[in-house]
Amino acid sequence: MNPESFFKKVIKNFEPKLEEEQEIKQEEPPKPRYVPAPKTESELLDLLRRTPETVLSKKQRKIIASAMTFQTTKVGEVMLEKPAMTFVKETEFLGPLTLDKLYKSGFSRFPVVDGTGKIIGTLSIDNLTSLAIREAERASKYLDPNVYYVREDYSLEQAFAAFLRTNSYLTIVINKTNTVVGLLTLDMLVSFLLGKTPHDDFSKDSDRLAVVHRYL
């Protein structure tokens, strides 16, 4: 047998085995790609962004990321800036035009200012809707004289602590030169953490039996 014929015979004998090995290799599941453990906050946030939605939804990823940055995000980054604020003058009549302006703002509480522009209190539109207000009545009659402040360089965690201390809903944001630069509400902090402010039409929280029998 010449050498060429011999090698052809050998290769022919090995062909079935080679095909079997190739099939086995093809059937083997791909090895999972190694993902190094994050060592910094930025690396962890990047990993969250790249996590498939089959593991974490976009909403869940946002909530985790927001909670992680709650201590480092500043009030100035999420506040409503002064040019966008709606002020109520203490001498302003609470007629349809004023109330319509307040409703359209999308907020429920507003800073009240005196003739010099100084903030002297806050006005709650929720309280106004529950009272028999006459058009001839002025804002000064219904304002809450308690005004609370946070600084724009406070962290959101510090601002949240201020809300808890003062049991307030709205705070005025000032800078280090004592200038008003915006406002912050409790809703803004909740929206930052959850992506939106929870809404519930139930309004009988002071009615014990209504809470007991409420259908969820």
Residue pairs with C-beta under 8 A, 6 or more apart in sequence:
1 9
35 47
38 44
38 46
38 47
41 68
44 68
45 65
45 68
45 69
48 56
48 61
48 64
48 65
49 61
49 65
51 61
56 64
59 195
62 195
63 193
63 194
63 195
66 192
66 193
66 194
66 195
67 193
70 155
70 156
70 157
70 160
70 192
70 193
71 155
71 156
71 157
72 155
73 155
73 156
73 192
74 152
74 153
74 154
74 155
74 156
75 150
75 151
75 152
75 153
75 154
75 155
75 156
75 159
75 173
75 184
76 152
76 153
76 173
76 181
76 182
78 156
78 184
78 188
78 189
78 192
79 152
79 173
79 181
79 182
79 183
79 184
79 188
80 182
80 183
80 184
80 185
80 188
81 181
81 182
82 180
82 181
82 182
85 111
85 182
85 183
86 101
86 102
86 105
86 107
86 110
87 110
87 111
87 112
87 113
88 98
88 102
88 110
88 111
88 112
88 113
88 123
88 139
89 112
89 113
89 114
89 115
89 139
90 112
90 113
90 114
90 115
90 120
90 121
90 138
90 139
90 140
90 143
91 115
91 138
91 139
91 140
92 98
92 138
92 139
93 135
93 136
93 137
93 138
93 139
94 128
94 133
94 135
94 137
94 138
94 139
94 142
95 135
96 135
98 139
99 125
99 128
102 110
102 123
102 125
103 125
107 125
107 185
108 124
108 125
108 126
108 169
109 122
109 123
109 124
109 125
109 169
109 170
109 185
110 122
110 123
110 125
111 119
111 121
111 122
111 123
111 147
111 170
111 172
111 183
112 119
112 120
112 121
112 122
112 123
112 139
112 140
112 143
113 119
113 120
114 120
119 147
119 172
119 180
120 143
120 145
120 147
121 143
121 144
121 145
121 146
121 147
122 143
122 144
122 146
122 147
122 170
123 139
123 142
123 143
123 144
124 144
127 142
128 142
131 142
133 142
146 166
146 168
147 172
148 162
148 166
148 168
148 170
148 171
148 172
149 171
149 172
149 173
149 174
150 158
150 159
150 162
150 171
150 172
150 173
150 174
150 184
151 173
151 174
151 175
151 176
152 173
152 174
152 175
152 181
152 182
153 175
153 176
154 162
156 189
156 192
159 171
159 184
159 189
160 189
162 168
162 171
163 169
163 171
163 186
163 189
168 186
169 185
169 186
169 187
170 183
170 184
170 185
170 186
171 183
171 184
171 185
172 180
172 182
172 183
173 180
173 181
173 182
173 183
173 184
174 180
174 181
175 181
187 197
190 197
190 198
191 197
202 214
204 210
204 211
204 214
205 211
